[in-house]
Amino acid sequence: MASDSGARESDWEGVRLHVVTGKGGTGKTTVAAALAIALSGEGRRTLLVEVEGRQGIAQLFDSPPLPYEERTVAVGPGGGEVVALAVDPEEALLEYLDMFYKLGRAGRALRKIGAIDFATTIAPGMRDVLITGKVYEAVRRRKAGRSGAHVYDAVVLDAPPTGRIARFLGVNAEVAGLAKVGPVRGQADAIMGLLTSPMTAVHVVTLLEEMPVQETADAVAELAAAGLPVGGIIVNAVREPLLKVADLTAAAKGRLPRAEVADGLAAAGVSVRDGAIDGLLAEVAEHAERVALEKAQRRTLKGLARPTYELPLLSEGVDLGALYELAERLCAQGAA
């Protein structure tokens, strides 16, 4: 596992699109936001994209709900910039119709009569094509003028959970029954060209718990089978053991000397009843069991043979300051 104490070169040089997924409840959106800040260091410009309509990014950055436009939400380390965008499938479809078919006002009229909602309902795969298409455009967009530099140095996509990430990114399969040729098919092919290239990395967020780790392993296998580039494993909300290894081993076996615990409490000036000591020993045994289970989950993650990064549990919750702390941790471990 990457665990350097100081910043080092990123493990993902050349990657321009960082897709972040994970089982629900693992802190996927928080990690995506922290990664966007980390990637905006040294004056770089990063776009953070949300696609699930939850406005989670706005809440994290304590900003008003994001409209369908790119808005600066944070200043990155060293003068960089984090820009956020909440993609709306309807607006993305209107953009698409105007871009390829020059519908303009006619496209707006389609929304008024409900045609757009109807189209994305009968062909749900089209929604994912439109969303990933917007991300594709942002990754490729360049500045006007002679330099032709990219508008964004990196794009971070807060993607759907692991349960549907491969399908969400598999836009070619989704449009196979919709279009064999034409602009829709051409766009899908171009998007898949980016998503399957070395410019993309799909990172998976997990906790050191059995179900999230199993879902992570399943997602890694599914992504690899689909030809999508698996990135790193980001272990979130890690808690440090409270006891030394020998004490944890003794506690797990119920062999922690009761008298020594009582003497230690007394030496610390803590007065407790006998029954309280029994309760404390039971809690210590539970802690030792949890540490052992987490160790087993780490072994499973190591078997996935992907770069792995760890972020600490934030007992006081997540605010903007906490996001910068997590971003610094990611940089120190080589994730950005």
SESELO-543805 format. One line per 4 residues: for each residue x, y, z of C-alpha. Coordinates in Angstrom, 3 decimals. Example, Ala and Ser with C-alpha at 12.3 -4.5 7.8 and 13.67 -1.06 7.14 Angstrom:
SESELO-543805
12.300/-4.500/7.800 ~ 13.670/-1.060/7.140
end
This chain:
SESELO-543805
0.000/0.000/0.000 ~ 1.139/3.511/-0.719 ~ 1.929/5.191/2.551 ~ 4.647/7.748/1.964
4.705/10.543/4.510 ~ 5.666/13.176/1.958 ~ 4.230/14.103/-1.423 ~ 5.554/12.129/-4.364
4.965/11.771/-8.065 ~ 1.450/10.726/-9.009 ~ 0.763/7.115/-9.880 ~ -1.580/8.387/-12.598
0.557/10.552/-14.850 ~ -1.151/10.861/-18.235 ~ -4.629/10.164/-16.857 ~ -7.047/12.979/-17.652
-10.342/11.380/-16.614 ~ -10.625/9.984/-13.087 ~ -13.869/8.042/-12.614 ~ -14.734/7.476/-8.939
-17.163/4.717/-7.972 ~ -17.901/2.686/-4.854 ~ -20.636/0.945/-2.932 ~ -23.251/3.296/-1.486
-22.232/4.564/1.929 ~ -18.478/4.342/1.366 ~ -18.031/8.116/0.940 ~ -17.631/8.040/-2.831
-18.615/11.676/-3.374 ~ -16.365/12.877/-0.551 ~ -13.402/11.019/-2.039 ~ -14.166/12.380/-5.528
-14.199/15.933/-4.146 ~ -10.931/15.398/-2.267 ~ -9.336/13.921/-5.384 ~ -10.441/16.938/-7.436
-8.757/19.257/-4.930 ~ -5.625/17.115/-4.942 ~ -5.450/17.222/-8.744 ~ -5.822/21.005/-8.769
-2.463/21.601/-7.102 ~ 0.317/23.720/-8.600 ~ -2.052/25.983/-10.484 ~ -3.903/23.238/-12.318
-7.594/23.383/-13.182 ~ -9.868/20.430/-12.394 ~ -13.515/19.810/-13.288 ~ -15.569/17.786/-10.774
-18.696/16.291/-12.377 ~ -21.787/14.944/-10.630 ~ -24.287/12.807/-12.538 ~ -26.788/11.391/-10.033
-28.773/14.556/-9.297 ~ -28.162/14.461/-5.546 ~ -26.320/17.813/-5.334 ~ -23.786/16.124/-3.073
-20.949/18.262/-4.397 ~ -22.770/21.493/-3.555 ~ -23.321/20.273/-0.006 ~ -19.673/19.307/0.464
-18.421/22.684/-0.745 ~ -21.184/24.540/1.118 ~ -22.409/26.185/-2.065 ~ -25.871/26.706/-3.593
-27.268/23.863/-5.740 ~ -25.279/23.529/-8.929 ~ -27.021/24.559/-12.160 ~ -26.221/22.957/-15.490
-23.158/25.120/-15.909 ~ -19.577/24.984/-14.736 ~ -18.977/26.880/-11.514 ~ -15.832/27.393/-9.425
-16.288/25.861/-5.964 ~ -12.771/25.870/-4.471 ~ -9.234/27.134/-4.851 ~ -6.701/24.357/-5.198
-3.297/24.176/-3.501 ~ -0.814/26.528/-5.116 ~ -3.469/28.637/-6.832 ~ -5.282/25.923/-8.723
-9.018/25.817/-9.289 ~ -11.794/23.274/-8.755 ~ -14.797/23.764/-11.036 ~ -17.979/21.733/-10.503
-20.788/20.679/-12.824 ~ -24.019/18.761/-12.183 ~ -24.969/17.112/-15.481 ~ -28.669/17.145/-16.318
-29.630/14.575/-18.987 ~ -32.327/16.809/-20.481 ~ -29.971/19.751/-20.886 ~ -27.300/17.422/-22.254
-29.775/16.120/-24.843 ~ -30.679/19.660/-25.880 ~ -26.974/20.394/-26.319 ~ -26.602/17.242/-28.369
-29.580/18.075/-30.612 ~ -28.270/21.573/-31.194 ~ -24.729/20.356/-31.859 ~ -25.578/17.627/-34.354
-28.964/18.657/-35.725 ~ -28.988/22.453/-35.227 ~ -32.456/22.320/-33.697 ~ -31.987/25.354/-31.474
-35.426/26.587/-30.361 ~ -37.082/23.510/-31.829 ~ -35.161/21.414/-29.314 ~ -36.498/23.577/-26.479
-39.993/23.030/-27.806 ~ -39.479/19.274/-27.556 ~ -38.899/19.640/-23.835 ~ -42.127/21.581/-23.377
-44.189/18.767/-24.860 ~ -42.335/16.117/-22.878 ~ -40.616/14.517/-25.866 ~ -37.172/14.588/-24.257
-38.320/12.856/-21.097 ~ -40.170/10.323/-23.256 ~ -37.067/9.635/-25.345 ~ -34.782/9.059/-22.370
-37.429/6.893/-20.682 ~ -37.958/4.483/-23.552 ~ -34.198/4.355/-24.177 ~ -32.610/4.650/-20.702
-29.196/3.825/-22.110 ~ -29.392/7.120/-23.964 ~ -29.221/8.987/-20.647 ~ -25.839/7.457/-19.870
-24.582/8.231/-23.380 ~ -25.583/11.881/-22.949 ~ -23.980/12.116/-19.502 ~ -20.717/10.460/-20.501
-20.793/12.489/-23.703 ~ -20.723/15.699/-21.685 ~ -17.770/14.389/-19.698 ~ -16.034/13.380/-22.924
-16.472/16.900/-24.290 ~ -15.035/18.442/-21.108 ~ -11.972/16.183/-21.204 ~ -11.246/17.084/-24.835
-12.168/20.778/-24.728 ~ -9.336/23.142/-25.613 ~ -8.748/26.855/-25.166 ~ -9.090/29.203/-28.100
-5.918/30.635/-29.514 ~ -2.540/29.376/-30.572 ~ -1.708/27.360/-27.472 ~ -4.638/24.983/-27.885
-4.125/23.823/-24.289 ~ -6.827/21.826/-22.588 ~ -9.330/23.879/-20.593 ~ -9.080/21.340/-17.756
-5.935/19.545/-16.652 ~ -8.076/16.763/-15.210 ~ -11.737/15.777/-14.936 ~ -13.076/13.847/-11.924
-16.384/12.041/-12.436 ~ -18.413/11.193/-9.333 ~ -19.950/8.165/-11.024 ~ -22.803/5.795/-10.108
-22.144/3.046/-7.522 ~ -20.196/-0.133/-8.267 ~ -23.403/-2.093/-8.861 ~ -23.969/-0.329/-12.185
-20.649/1.285/-13.035 ~ -19.708/-1.125/-15.850 ~ -23.077/-0.670/-17.527 ~ -22.927/3.118/-17.080
-19.525/3.252/-18.765 ~ -20.415/0.660/-21.415 ~ -22.067/3.177/-23.712 ~ -21.401/1.140/-26.863
-23.526/-1.741/-25.610 ~ -26.256/0.673/-24.553 ~ -26.636/2.233/-28.000 ~ -26.194/-0.975/-30.004
-29.941/-1.401/-30.315 ~ -30.572/2.291/-30.830 ~ -28.211/3.268/-33.595 ~ -25.992/1.300/-35.948
-24.656/4.366/-37.763 ~ -24.917/8.140/-37.580 ~ -24.030/10.783/-34.987 ~ -25.296/8.787/-31.969
-23.215/5.761/-32.871 ~ -20.232/7.903/-33.782 ~ -20.357/9.719/-30.463 ~ -20.677/6.437/-28.554
-17.609/5.043/-30.342 ~ -15.618/8.194/-29.552 ~ -16.654/8.089/-25.887 ~ -15.643/4.432/-25.595
-12.328/5.287/-27.207 ~ -11.640/7.668/-24.312 ~ -13.052/5.415/-21.571 ~ -10.946/2.430/-22.613
-7.759/4.447/-23.158 ~ -4.818/5.104/-20.801 ~ -6.244/8.619/-20.329 ~ -8.952/7.142/-18.067
-8.731/5.434/-14.672 ~ -11.710/4.041/-12.743 ~ -10.995/4.273/-9.010 ~ -13.044/2.271/-6.512
-13.822/3.564/-3.010 ~ -14.348/1.027/-0.234 ~ -14.430/0.535/3.514 ~ -12.619/-2.186/5.455
-15.845/-4.151/5.736 ~ -16.829/-7.429/4.121 ~ -19.645/-6.258/1.826 ~ -17.911/-3.134/0.406
-14.690/-5.102/-0.139 ~ -16.549/-7.894/-1.923 ~ -18.337/-5.353/-4.118 ~ -14.983/-3.760/-4.860
-13.538/-7.101/-5.951 ~ -16.599/-7.765/-8.126 ~ -16.376/-4.292/-9.679 ~ -12.674/-4.671/-10.469
-13.345/-7.985/-12.210 ~ -16.342/-6.582/-14.120 ~ -14.480/-3.467/-15.245 ~ -11.487/-5.500/-16.406
-13.764/-7.884/-18.322 ~ -15.355/-4.894/-20.054 ~ -11.967/-3.544/-21.102 ~ -12.248/-0.504/-18.823
-9.031/0.661/-17.126 ~ -9.151/-0.063/-13.398 ~ -7.408/2.622/-11.354 ~ -6.683/2.560/-7.636
-8.514/1.290/-4.583 ~ -9.231/4.070/-2.086 ~ -9.945/2.761/1.411 ~ -12.007/5.378/3.217
-12.752/5.972/6.919 ~ -9.796/3.965/8.220 ~ -9.547/3.699/12.025 ~ -6.188/3.126/13.670
-5.901/0.277/16.228 ~ -6.034/1.541/19.811 ~ -3.790/-1.178/21.264 ~ -0.456/-2.802/20.512
-0.439/-6.041/18.514 ~ 0.292/-8.218/21.570 ~ -2.566/-6.659/23.536 ~ -4.949/-7.036/20.598
-4.054/-10.709/20.303 ~ -4.613/-11.266/24.018 ~ -7.899/-9.350/23.948 ~ -9.198/-11.353/20.992
-8.547/-14.567/22.894 ~ -10.060/-13.205/26.112 ~ -6.717/-13.343/27.855 ~ -6.184/-9.696/28.695
-5.278/-9.750/32.429 ~ -8.178/-8.229/34.333 ~ -5.989/-7.276/37.272 ~ -3.508/-5.435/35.049
-6.337/-3.482/33.440 ~ -7.662/-2.512/36.872 ~ -4.171/-1.517/38.041 ~ -3.630/0.534/34.890
-6.885/2.402/35.410 ~ -6.011/3.058/39.039 ~ -2.544/4.320/38.063 ~ -4.215/6.710/35.634
-6.428/7.992/38.411 ~ -9.571/6.428/36.977 ~ -11.915/4.891/39.511 ~ -14.338/2.282/38.150
-16.537/-0.437/39.567 ~ -15.733/-4.111/39.047 ~ -18.653/-4.503/36.638 ~ -17.383/-1.616/34.546
-14.035/-3.371/34.099 ~ -15.842/-6.413/32.712 ~ -17.687/-4.153/30.290 ~ -14.439/-2.506/29.269
-12.801/-5.880/28.630 ~ -15.759/-6.857/26.437 ~ -15.388/-3.660/24.393 ~ -11.668/-4.264/24.016
-12.386/-7.779/22.747 ~ -14.837/-6.353/20.180 ~ -12.203/-3.828/19.092 ~ -9.645/-6.615/18.674
-12.128/-8.613/16.604 ~ -12.797/-5.625/14.358 ~ -9.085/-5.033/13.830 ~ -8.646/-8.701/12.875
-11.526/-8.491/10.391 ~ -10.079/-5.314/8.859 ~ -6.724/-7.055/8.500 ~ -8.430/-9.850/6.568
-10.144/-7.282/4.285 ~ -6.770/-5.654/3.609 ~ -5.456/-9.022/2.447 ~ -8.390/-9.334/0.054
-7.742/-5.866/-1.340 ~ -4.038/-6.594/-1.715 ~ -4.993/-9.597/-3.841 ~ -6.612/-7.257/-6.367
-3.112/-6.052/-7.275 ~ -4.091/-2.403/-7.655 ~ -2.484/0.705/-6.085 ~ -4.225/1.195/-2.738
-4.611/4.394/-0.725 ~ -6.036/4.955/2.739 ~ -7.973/7.910/4.115 ~ -8.703/8.331/7.845
-12.077/8.319/9.541 ~ -13.090/11.932/10.182 ~ -14.836/11.777/13.542 ~ -15.992/15.396/13.333
-17.584/15.030/9.911 ~ -16.619/16.432/6.520 ~ -16.304/20.140/5.820 ~ -14.152/22.078/3.366
-11.157/21.942/5.690 ~ -11.511/18.169/5.946 ~ -11.595/17.878/2.142 ~ -8.258/19.682/1.933
-6.845/17.335/4.568 ~ -7.991/14.297/2.600 ~ -6.596/15.825/-0.599 ~ -3.217/16.245/1.076
-3.290/12.605/2.141 ~ -4.035/11.493/-1.414 ~ -1.145/13.559/-2.753 ~ 1.243/12.179/-0.132
0.378/8.618/-1.175 ~ 0.741/9.269/-4.906 ~ -2.944/9.219/-5.850 ~ -2.694/12.700/-7.380
end
